[in-house]
Amino acid sequence: MFGKPCFKIGDKAFVVYFQDAMALKLTGDIHAHALALEGAQFFGPSGKGRAMREWVQVSPEHEGQWPAVAVAACACVAG
């Protein structure tokens, strides 16, 4: 995705490694939880202020939470 390392289900990305952080496609409560983490933000890889609202970029300070949030992102994309 955007030339960055990512995980996909079929052709749908759900996790991408970007600027030492993880960006994850999320919905519902887990989206709100991830966005509430200190340093988290909407993922905007273009740098032009056009964030992808379903995607949350979680900073490396919370890397201990990355696996659980990635599982949720996988479920979100798998439907």
NURO-316292 format. One record per residue (C-alpha): x, y, z; residue in one letter; residue number from 0. Coordinates in steps of 0.25 Angstrom, whole numbers, always signed. Example, Ala and Ser with C-alpha at 12.3 -4.5 7.8 and 13.67 -1.06 7.14 Angstrom:
REM NURO-316292
   east  north     up  residu  num
    +49    -18    +31       A    0
    +55     -4    +29       S    1
REM end
This chain:
REM NURO-316292
   east  north     up  residu  num
     +0     +0     +0       M    0
     +6    +13     -4       F    1
    +19     +6     -6       G    2
    +20     +2     +8       K    3
    +20    -11    +15       P    4
     +6    -16    +18       C    5
     -2    -28    +21       F    6
    -14    -31    +12       K    7
    -26    -40    +11       I    8
    -28    -43     -3       G    9
    -25    -29     -9       D   10
    -30    -21     +3       K   11
    -19    -15    +12       A   12
    -22    -15    +27       F   13
     -9    -11    +33       V   14
     +3     -3    +28       V   15
    +16     +1    +34       Y   16
    +18    +16    +32       F   17
    +28    +25    +38       Q   18
    +32    +15    +50       D   19
    +17    +14    +53       A   20
     +6     +5    +50       M   21
     -6     +9    +42       A   22
    -18     +1    +43       L   23
    -32     +0    +36       K   24
    -42     +0    +48       L   25
    -57     +2    +51       T   26
    -65     +4    +64       G   27
    -60     +3    +78       D   28
    -46     -2    +74       I   29
    -45    +10    +64       H   30
    -49    +20    +76       A   31
    -39    +12    +85       H   32
    -27    +13    +76       A   33
    -30    +28    +72       L   34
    -30    +31    +87       A   35
    -16    +26    +89       L   36
     -6    +37    +92       E   37
     +1    +41    +79       G   38
    -10    +34    +70       A   39
    -15    +41    +58       Q   40
    -23    +39    +45       F   41
    -14    +33    +35       F   42
    -11    +42    +24       G   43
     +1    +36    +16       P   44
     +1    +47     +5       S   45
     +5    +58    +14       G   46
     -6    +67     +8       K   47
    -16    +68    +19       G   48
    -25    +57    +13       R   49
    -26    +47    +24       A   50
    -32    +34    +22       M   51
    -43    +34    +33       R   52
    -44    +19    +35       E   53
    -29    +18    +37       W   54
    -22    +21    +50       V   55
     -7    +22    +51       Q   56
     -2    +17    +65       V   57
    +11    +22    +69       S   58
    +23    +13    +73       P   59
    +20    +16    +88       E   60
     +9     +7    +87       H   61
    +15     -4    +80       E   62
    +11    -14    +91       G   63
     -4    -12    +86       Q   64
     -1    -13    +71       W   65
     -3    -29    +70       P   66
    -17    -28    +77       A   67
    -21    -16    +68       V   68
    -16    -23    +56       A   69
    -25    -35    +59       V   70
    -37    -25    +60       A   71
    -33    -18    +47       A   72
    -32    -32    +40       C   73
    -46    -35    +45       A   74
    -51    -22    +40       C   75
    -46    -24    +26       V   76
    -50    -39    +25       A   77
    -64    -35    +29       G   78
REM end
